[in-house]
Each structure stands twice: as C-alpha cells, then as structure tokens.
Amino acid sequence: MKKVASVLRYLILTLGAIIMILPFFWMLSTSLKTQPETIQLPPVWIPKSLQWGNYVEAFKAAPFGRYFVNSVIVTVVTTIGQLFTSILAAFAFSKLRFWGRNLLFMIFLGTMMIPGEMLIIPNFVTLSNMHLVNTYGALILPWLASFFTVFTLRQTFNSVSDQTYYAAKIDGASDWKFLWHILVPMSKSTITAVTVLQVIGSWNSFMWPLIVTNDENMRTLPVGLQAFTTDAGTNFALLMAASTFVIIPMVVVYIFLQKYIIAGISNSGLKG
C-alpha cells in the first residue's frame, strides 16, 4: 500500500512539473519557428528548422539593450539598498533594547497587510512633487526598504543567542562590528534567499515602472516587452524570442541559487 501511495505521489508531482514546464517549452519552441509555423494547426511543437535569427531580429526591433541596462541598474541598486536598510533595521529590532521597540515592530508589521496597489497613487504623487517621475529615482527610491525583508532577517537574527552578542560586547566589539563580522556571516543563507527574491521581484516589476516612466530610454525590460508586443503585432515568433531573453537571466539565477532560497526561508522560520 505504501508503494502504491509513493508511486501515486510521484506521478502527481511529475504531472505538476510537466504542467509548469509546458508553457516555457512552448515559448522556447515558438521563438524558433517560422511565422507560418506559429499559426499552423495542429500546433507544431518542434520546429522543422530552428530560426535563431528570430532572436537577433527581435533584439534589433526595439532598444532592448537600453532596457537591459535600465533593468540591471534598478535591480542592483534596489537590492543593495534594500539589503542595507533591512539588515540595520532587523538588527535593531532583534538585538538592541530601546523604548517602544515591540510596539514599533508591530506597527510596521501591520503595514504588510496594506495592499501594494493602495500605495501606488500616494507614491506617484510624492515623487511627482519631487520632480522625479521618469528618472531612476522614481524607479528605485520606493523599493529601498521592505519590511518583509526586515521581518525575515529579524527571525534569523533572533536565532543567534543574546549570549553571543553580549560576549562580543565584552570582548570590545561594537554593534557595527558584531553585525557585519558575526551576525551577517551567521545568517548568510537567509540573506542570500532574500537577495535572490528581491532580484527576481525587481527584475520582473512591471506596474510601477510602467506608471513612472514615459520615455523609451527609461523603460525596463518588462515594460519594454509590453511596448514591443504592441509594436510587433501578431508576429508571435519575435514576441516569444523577446520574452525568452527577458526571463532567461532570472531563470538561471533561480536554478543556481534555489537551495539558498529554501535554506534561508527554513532558517527564518517562515514555513508553510
């Protein structure tokens, strides 16, 4: 009976994996087809001749090089900035003792219940008054802090005993030295996990860049892909080619770093 249950479990997992992979396979397959093959019935799953030129043509059809640079800048700066602010805040909420610490933490924790869509208009008005619309500032500033990241890191920092902190203080280590030389290295897996999640989230961000940019030179890859979709019309081969080189970097990042994501979330205590 146990063997039957085990086989059934693996069959269900295999079916789920196939369902998840199928759209990506179709995207890759379509990106290498000729235009007639993309609309042929019954559908052509494997093209007769691989059209690698679709990628070159799609890349030249829109300034994807500029979109790529913008996405890299926004992703790198927001990730570094968010990590820096979150590590400092998580350390304060975890190890420092100050009046109102728990109350302040609960208030910030409550902000996680506010839908992100509700903040779009206030953030846009604020940045507009600061004359930052259609600049890197508009794309970066709202994402330099994340209380989800603070909460996740705080959970990990709490797993490091206070005795370790006090022992370091007795040995003459400052809070700054303890944080960066002891606490951060001990929390490497969680920090790597939140870093990867932030990189993926920033790279794939669409709604906010679409709202705060109207200049082609300031578009990020997802927004540029949406504009290219409009321009390319029904040329599905080029659309899929463009979609492929937009998402491939994040797929590669996730494949190589997925073990850190799992380990980091497990260490932080955020279990399902």
C-alpha positions as CSV (number, residue, x, y, z in Angstrom):
1,M,0.0,0.0,0.0
2,K,2.9,2.3,0.8
3,K,4.5,1.7,-2.6
4,V,1.2,2.5,-4.4
5,A,0.9,5.7,-2.4
6,S,4.5,6.6,-3.2
7,V,4.1,5.9,-6.9
8,L,0.9,7.9,-7.0
9,R,2.6,10.8,-5.2
10,Y,5.5,10.9,-7.7
11,L,3.0,10.7,-10.6
12,I,1.1,13.7,-9.3
13,L,4.4,15.6,-8.8
14,T,5.6,14.7,-12.3
15,L,2.3,15.8,-13.8
16,G,2.5,19.1,-11.9
17,A,6.1,19.6,-13.1
18,I,5.1,19.0,-16.7
19,I,2.2,21.4,-16.4
20,M,4.6,24.1,-15.1
21,I,7.3,23.5,-17.7
22,L,4.9,23.2,-20.7
23,P,4.4,27.0,-21.2
24,F,8.1,27.6,-21.1
25,F,8.8,24.9,-23.6
26,W,6.1,26.3,-25.9
27,M,7.7,29.8,-25.6
28,L,11.1,28.5,-26.5
29,S,9.7,26.4,-29.3
30,T,7.7,29.3,-30.8
31,S,10.7,31.6,-30.6
32,L,12.5,29.3,-33.0
33,K,9.7,28.8,-35.5
34,T,8.9,30.5,-38.8
35,Q,5.9,32.8,-38.8
36,P,3.6,30.2,-40.7
37,E,4.5,27.6,-38.1
38,T,3.3,29.8,-35.2
39,I,-0.3,29.8,-36.5
40,Q,-0.3,26.3,-38.1
41,L,-2.9,23.8,-37.0
42,P,-2.4,21.3,-35.5
43,P,0.2,23.1,-33.4
44,V,3.9,22.5,-34.2
45,W,5.7,21.6,-31.0
46,I,9.2,21.2,-32.5
47,P,10.0,23.5,-35.5
48,K,11.4,21.8,-38.6
49,S,14.2,24.3,-38.9
50,L,15.5,26.3,-35.8
51,Q,15.2,30.1,-36.6
52,W,17.9,31.5,-34.4
53,G,17.7,34.7,-36.4
54,N,14.4,35.5,-34.6
55,Y,16.4,36.5,-31.5
56,V,18.6,38.8,-33.5
57,E,15.7,40.3,-35.3
58,A,13.7,40.8,-32.1
59,F,16.7,42.4,-30.3
60,K,17.2,44.9,-33.1
61,A,13.4,45.6,-33.4
62,A,13.4,47.6,-30.1
63,P,16.2,49.1,-27.9
64,F,16.4,46.0,-25.7
65,G,20.0,46.8,-24.9
66,R,18.9,50.0,-23.2
67,Y,16.0,48.2,-21.5
68,F,18.5,45.6,-20.2
69,V,20.9,48.3,-18.8
70,N,18.0,50.0,-17.0
71,S,16.8,46.8,-15.5
72,V,20.3,45.9,-14.3
73,I,20.8,49.4,-12.7
74,V,17.4,49.3,-11.0
75,T,17.8,45.7,-9.8
76,V,21.3,46.1,-8.4
77,V,20.7,49.4,-6.7
78,T,17.3,48.5,-5.1
79,T,18.7,45.1,-4.0
80,I,21.8,46.6,-2.3
81,G,19.8,49.5,-0.8
82,Q,17.1,47.2,0.5
83,L,19.5,44.8,2.0
84,F,21.5,47.5,3.7
85,T,18.4,49.2,5.3
86,S,16.8,45.8,6.2
87,I,19.9,44.4,7.8
88,L,20.2,47.5,10.0
89,A,16.5,47.5,10.9
90,A,16.4,43.8,11.6
91,F,19.5,44.1,13.9
92,A,17.8,47.0,15.8
93,F,14.6,45.0,16.3
94,S,16.4,41.9,17.2
95,K,19.3,42.8,19.5
96,L,19.0,46.4,20.6
97,R,16.9,47.4,23.5
98,F,15.0,50.7,23.2
99,W,11.7,52.1,24.4
100,G,8.7,51.2,22.2
101,R,10.7,48.6,20.2
102,N,7.9,45.9,20.2
103,L,5.2,48.4,19.6
104,L,7.1,49.9,16.7
105,F,7.7,46.5,15.3
106,M,4.0,45.6,15.4
107,I,3.1,48.8,13.7
108,F,5.5,48.1,10.9
109,L,4.3,44.5,10.7
110,G,0.8,45.8,10.3
111,T,1.8,47.7,7.2
112,M,2.4,44.4,5.5
113,M,-1.4,43.9,5.5
114,I,-1.9,47.0,3.2
115,P,-2.2,46.0,-0.5
116,G,0.6,47.4,-2.5
117,E,-1.9,48.8,-5.0
118,M,-3.1,51.3,-2.4
119,L,0.4,52.9,-2.2
120,I,0.7,53.5,-6.0
121,I,-1.1,56.8,-6.1
122,P,0.5,58.3,-2.9
123,N,3.9,57.3,-4.0
124,F,3.4,58.7,-7.5
125,V,2.1,62.0,-6.2
126,T,5.1,62.2,-3.8
127,L,7.6,61.5,-6.5
128,S,5.8,63.8,-8.9
129,N,6.1,66.7,-6.4
130,M,9.8,65.9,-6.1
131,H,10.1,66.0,-9.9
132,L,11.5,62.5,-10.0
133,V,9.0,61.0,-12.4
134,N,10.7,59.4,-15.5
135,T,14.0,59.1,-13.6
136,Y,16.0,56.4,-12.0
137,G,15.0,57.9,-8.7
138,A,11.3,57.1,-9.3
139,L,12.2,53.5,-10.2
140,I,14.5,53.0,-7.2
141,L,13.5,55.1,-4.1
142,P,10.2,53.4,-3.2
143,W,11.9,50.0,-3.1
144,L,14.9,50.8,-0.9
145,A,13.1,49.4,2.1
146,S,11.0,46.3,2.6
147,F,9.5,45.3,6.0
148,F,9.0,41.8,4.7
149,T,12.8,41.6,4.4
150,V,13.2,43.1,7.8
151,F,10.9,40.6,9.3
152,T,12.6,37.7,7.6
153,L,16.1,38.8,8.7
154,R,14.8,39.5,12.3
155,Q,13.6,36.0,12.6
156,T,17.0,34.7,11.6
157,F,18.9,37.2,13.9
158,N,16.7,36.1,16.8
159,S,18.1,32.5,16.3
160,V,21.5,33.9,17.3
161,S,21.6,33.8,21.1
162,D,21.9,37.1,23.0
163,Q,24.8,35.5,24.9
164,T,26.8,35.6,21.6
165,Y,26.0,39.3,21.3
166,Y,27.0,40.1,25.0
167,A,30.2,38.0,24.7
168,A,31.2,40.1,21.6
169,K,30.4,43.3,23.5
170,I,32.6,42.1,26.4
171,D,35.4,41.4,24.0
172,G,35.2,45.0,22.9
173,A,33.3,44.6,19.6
174,S,31.0,47.5,18.7
175,D,27.4,46.9,17.5
176,W,28.6,47.7,14.0
177,K,31.4,45.2,14.1
178,F,29.2,42.5,15.7
179,L,26.6,43.0,13.0
180,W,28.9,42.7,10.0
181,H,31.6,40.4,11.3
182,I,29.5,37.9,13.3
183,L,25.7,38.2,12.7
184,V,25.7,38.7,9.0
185,P,28.0,35.8,8.2
186,M,26.0,33.5,10.5
187,S,22.8,34.5,8.6
188,K,24.3,34.0,5.1
189,S,21.7,31.6,3.8
190,T,18.7,33.8,4.7
191,I,20.4,36.9,3.3
192,T,21.1,35.1,0.1
193,A,17.5,34.0,-0.1
194,V,16.0,37.4,0.4
195,T,18.6,38.8,-2.1
196,V,17.5,36.4,-4.8
197,L,13.8,37.0,-4.1
198,Q,14.4,40.8,-4.3
199,V,16.4,40.5,-7.5
200,I,13.7,38.4,-9.2
201,G,11.0,40.7,-7.9
202,S,12.8,43.9,-9.1
203,W,13.7,42.4,-12.5
204,N,10.1,41.3,-13.2
205,S,8.5,44.5,-11.8
206,F,6.0,45.9,-14.4
207,M,3.3,48.0,-12.9
208,W,5.4,50.6,-11.1
209,P,7.9,51.2,-14.0
210,L,5.0,51.4,-16.4
211,I,3.4,54.2,-14.3
212,V,6.5,56.3,-13.6
213,T,8.2,56.2,-17.0
214,N,7.0,57.5,-20.3
215,D,10.4,57.9,-22.0
216,E,11.6,54.9,-24.1
217,N,15.1,55.4,-22.7
218,M,13.8,54.8,-19.1
219,R,11.9,51.6,-19.7
220,T,12.9,48.4,-18.0
221,L,12.7,45.1,-19.8
222,P,9.1,44.1,-18.8
223,V,7.7,47.5,-19.8
224,G,9.8,47.4,-23.0
225,L,8.5,44.0,-23.8
226,Q,4.9,45.2,-23.4
227,A,5.6,48.1,-25.8
228,F,7.3,45.7,-28.2
229,T,4.2,43.4,-28.0
230,T,2.1,46.3,-29.2
231,D,4.6,47.2,-32.0
232,A,5.2,43.7,-33.2
233,G,1.5,42.9,-33.6
234,T,0.9,39.3,-34.4
235,N,4.5,38.2,-35.1
236,F,4.4,35.5,-32.4
237,A,7.9,34.2,-33.2
238,L,9.5,37.6,-32.4
239,L,7.3,38.1,-29.4
240,M,8.4,34.7,-27.9
241,A,12.0,35.4,-28.8
242,A,11.9,38.7,-26.9
243,S,10.1,37.1,-24.0
244,T,12.8,34.4,-23.8
245,F,15.8,36.7,-23.4
246,V,13.8,38.8,-20.9
247,I,13.1,35.9,-18.5
248,I,16.2,33.7,-19.1
249,P,18.5,35.7,-16.7
250,M,16.1,35.2,-13.8
251,V,15.5,31.5,-14.6
252,V,19.3,31.0,-14.5
253,V,19.6,32.9,-11.2
254,Y,16.9,30.8,-9.6
255,I,18.2,27.5,-10.8
256,F,21.6,28.1,-9.4
257,L,20.5,29.7,-6.1
258,Q,17.3,27.8,-5.3
259,K,18.9,25.8,-2.5
260,Y,19.7,29.1,-0.7
261,I,16.2,30.3,-1.0
262,I,14.8,27.1,0.6
263,A,17.5,27.1,3.3
264,G,17.0,30.8,4.0
265,I,13.2,30.6,4.4
266,S,13.6,27.5,6.6
267,N,16.1,29.2,8.8
268,S,13.9,32.3,9.1
269,G,11.0,30.2,10.4
270,L,8.7,31.2,7.6
271,K,7.4,27.7,7.0
272,G,4.1,26.8,5.3
